[in-house]
Amino acid sequence: MNIFETRPESAAPSPVCSAKGCRDAAVWVLAWNNPKLHTPERRKTWLACDEHRAHLSSFLDVRGFLKDVVTLAQWESSAADR
């Protein structure tokens, strides 16, 4: 799934929550990796709205995959610095 989808009210792509069926704006980035599949430095990402942040974080954390949770603004800022 592409994390940037066009919303009908806007021509600009807008990041949306990764929770199944949720179309709310993403506020959080959950960085994770599966150590059986990914190198330690690799980070996959899920996006979350405020409502789904705790649920998605818990899902990843129980499996030992969750590495970091930051706001979307922080994630974008750190990406610009790289």
Secondary structure, DSSP 8 states (H G I E B T S, - for coil): --SEEE-TT-SSEEEB--STT--SB--EEEEE--TTTS-TT--EEEEE-TTTHHHHHHHHHHTT-EEEEEEHHHHHHHHHH-
